[in-house]
Protein backbone atom coordinates (compact mmCIF):
# COMPACT_ATOMS: atom_id res chain seq x y z
CA UNK A 1 0.00 0.00 0.00
CA UNK A 2 1.37 3.40 -0.96
CA UNK A 3 0.09 6.44 0.93
CA UNK A 4 1.00 9.52 -1.03
CA UNK A 5 2.07 12.92 0.22
CA UNK A 6 1.61 14.44 -3.26
CA UNK A 7 -1.13 12.11 -4.43
CA UNK A 8 -1.35 10.68 -7.89
CA UNK A 9 -5.10 10.74 -7.31
CA UNK A 10 -6.96 13.26 -5.17
CA UNK A 11 -10.14 13.40 -3.14
CA UNK A 12 -11.87 16.79 -2.89
CA UNK A 13 -13.23 18.09 0.41
CA UNK A 14 -16.84 17.69 -0.76
CA UNK A 15 -16.19 14.07 -1.73
CA UNK A 16 -14.52 13.39 1.62
CA UNK A 17 -17.50 14.82 3.52
CA UNK A 18 -19.94 12.70 1.50
CA UNK A 19 -17.89 9.49 1.90
CA UNK A 20 -17.66 10.09 5.67
CA UNK A 21 -21.43 10.63 5.91
CA UNK A 22 -22.31 7.49 3.92
CA UNK A 23 -19.75 5.37 5.78
CA UNK A 24 -21.05 6.53 9.17
CA UNK A 25 -24.65 5.80 8.17
CA UNK A 26 -23.71 2.31 6.96
CA UNK A 27 -21.32 1.58 9.82
CA UNK A 28 -18.42 1.01 7.41
CA UNK A 29 -14.87 2.37 7.25
CA UNK A 30 -14.55 5.63 5.31
CA UNK A 31 -12.75 4.00 2.38
CA UNK A 32 -14.00 4.76 -1.15
CA UNK A 33 -12.67 2.49 -3.89
CA UNK A 34 -12.36 3.78 -7.45
CA UNK A 35 -11.84 1.18 -10.15
CA UNK A 36 -11.87 1.36 -13.93
CA UNK A 37 -13.65 -1.33 -15.93
CA UNK A 38 -13.92 -1.89 -19.66
CA UNK A 39 -17.29 -0.87 -21.06
CA UNK A 40 -19.54 2.13 -20.95
CA UNK A 41 -20.39 4.25 -23.94
CA UNK A 42 -16.81 5.54 -24.32
CA UNK A 43 -14.68 2.44 -23.72
CA UNK A 44 -13.90 2.58 -19.98
CA UNK A 45 -16.18 3.26 -17.04
CA UNK A 46 -15.61 4.36 -13.48
CA UNK A 47 -16.86 2.12 -10.70
CA UNK A 48 -17.20 3.35 -7.12
CA UNK A 49 -17.79 1.26 -4.03
CA UNK A 50 -16.99 1.20 -0.35
CA UNK A 51 -14.13 -1.01 0.78
CA UNK A 52 -13.62 -2.68 4.14
CA UNK A 53 -9.84 -2.80 3.79
CA UNK A 54 -6.98 -1.42 1.72
CA UNK A 55 -5.36 -4.02 -0.56
CA UNK A 56 -1.59 -4.45 -0.87
CA UNK A 57 -1.45 -3.03 -4.43
CA UNK A 58 -3.70 -0.04 -3.68
CA UNK A 59 -2.61 3.56 -3.91
CA UNK A 60 -4.23 5.65 -1.19
CA UNK A 61 -5.13 9.32 -1.05
CA UNK A 62 -6.37 10.53 2.32
CA UNK A 63 -8.22 13.67 3.35
CA UNK A 64 -9.69 14.33 6.79
CA UNK A 65 -9.53 10.64 7.72
CA UNK A 66 -11.31 9.52 4.53
CA UNK A 67 -9.36 7.31 2.16
CA UNK A 68 -9.69 6.97 -1.60
CA UNK A 69 -8.11 3.73 -2.83
CA UNK A 70 -7.25 2.78 -6.41
CA UNK A 71 -5.76 -0.52 -7.56
CA UNK A 72 -2.54 -0.44 -9.58
CA UNK A 73 -4.18 -1.32 -12.92
CA UNK A 74 -6.87 1.35 -12.59
CA UNK A 75 -4.33 3.93 -11.41
CA UNK A 76 -2.63 3.84 -14.82
CA UNK A 77 -5.88 5.19 -16.33
CA UNK A 78 -6.71 7.79 -13.66
CA UNK A 79 -3.29 9.06 -12.55
CA UNK A 80 -3.54 12.78 -11.78
CA UNK A 81 -7.33 12.70 -11.49
CA UNK A 82 -9.51 14.16 -8.76
CA UNK A 83 -12.66 12.58 -7.34
CA UNK A 84 -15.34 15.12 -6.43
CA UNK A 85 -18.92 14.93 -5.18
CA UNK A 86 -21.32 17.20 -7.02
CA UNK A 87 -24.97 18.02 -6.53
CA UNK A 88 -26.69 19.33 -9.63
CA UNK A 89 -30.22 19.67 -10.89
CA UNK A 90 -29.93 16.27 -12.59
CA UNK A 91 -28.81 14.54 -9.39
CA UNK A 92 -25.87 14.04 -7.10
CA UNK A 93 -22.88 11.81 -7.82
CA UNK A 94 -19.18 11.23 -7.43
CA UNK A 95 -17.35 12.60 -10.47
CA UNK A 96 -13.84 12.03 -11.75
CA UNK A 97 -11.89 14.85 -13.39
CA UNK A 98 -9.42 12.77 -15.35
CA UNK A 99 -6.58 14.48 -17.27
CA UNK A 100 -5.92 11.19 -19.12
CA UNK A 101 -9.37 11.03 -20.70
CA UNK A 102 -9.35 11.95 -24.38
CA UNK A 103 -13.14 12.02 -24.45
CA UNK A 104 -16.06 11.11 -22.25
CA UNK A 105 -19.78 10.60 -22.28
CA UNK A 106 -22.38 13.16 -21.26
CA UNK A 107 -23.11 11.50 -17.90
CA UNK A 108 -19.43 11.55 -16.88
CA UNK A 109 -19.29 7.89 -15.96
CA UNK A 110 -17.29 6.63 -18.92
CA UNK A 111 -14.26 7.81 -20.90
CA UNK A 112 -11.71 6.88 -23.52
CA UNK A 113 -7.94 7.40 -23.55
SVG drawing of the C-alpha trace seen along z (x, -y; Angstrom):
<svg xmlns="http://www.w3.org/2000/svg" viewBox="-33 -22 38 29">
<polyline fill="none" stroke="black" stroke-width="0.4" points="0.0,0.0 1.4,-3.4 0.1,-6.4 1.0,-9.5 2.1,-12.9 1.6,-14.4 -1.1,-12.1 -1.4,-10.7 -5.1,-10.7 -7.0,-13.3 -10.1,-13.4 -11.9,-16.8 -13.2,-18.1 -16.8,-17.7 -16.2,-14.1 -14.5,-13.4 -17.5,-14.8 -19.9,-12.7 -17.9,-9.5 -17.7,-10.1 -21.4,-10.6 -22.3,-7.5 -19.8,-5.4 -21.0,-6.5 -24.7,-5.8 -23.7,-2.3 -21.3,-1.6 -18.4,-1.0 -14.9,-2.4 -14.5,-5.6 -12.8,-4.0 -14.0,-4.8 -12.7,-2.5 -12.4,-3.8 -11.8,-1.2 -11.9,-1.4 -13.7,1.3 -13.9,1.9 -17.3,0.9 -19.5,-2.1 -20.4,-4.2 -16.8,-5.5 -14.7,-2.4 -13.9,-2.6 -16.2,-3.3 -15.6,-4.4 -16.9,-2.1 -17.2,-3.4 -17.8,-1.3 -17.0,-1.2 -14.1,1.0 -13.6,2.7 -9.8,2.8 -7.0,1.4 -5.4,4.0 -1.6,4.4 -1.5,3.0 -3.7,0.0 -2.6,-3.6 -4.2,-5.7 -5.1,-9.3 -6.4,-10.5 -8.2,-13.7 -9.7,-14.3 -9.5,-10.6 -11.3,-9.5 -9.4,-7.3 -9.7,-7.0 -8.1,-3.7 -7.2,-2.8 -5.8,0.5 -2.5,0.4 -4.2,1.3 -6.9,-1.4 -4.3,-3.9 -2.6,-3.8 -5.9,-5.2 -6.7,-7.8 -3.3,-9.1 -3.5,-12.8 -7.3,-12.7 -9.5,-14.2 -12.7,-12.6 -15.3,-15.1 -18.9,-14.9 -21.3,-17.2 -25.0,-18.0 -26.7,-19.3 -30.2,-19.7 -29.9,-16.3 -28.8,-14.5 -25.9,-14.0 -22.9,-11.8 -19.2,-11.2 -17.4,-12.6 -13.8,-12.0 -11.9,-14.8 -9.4,-12.8 -6.6,-14.5 -5.9,-11.2 -9.4,-11.0 -9.3,-11.9 -13.1,-12.0 -16.1,-11.1 -19.8,-10.6 -22.4,-13.2 -23.1,-11.5 -19.4,-11.6 -19.3,-7.9 -17.3,-6.6 -14.3,-7.8 -11.7,-6.9 -7.9,-7.4"/>
</svg>
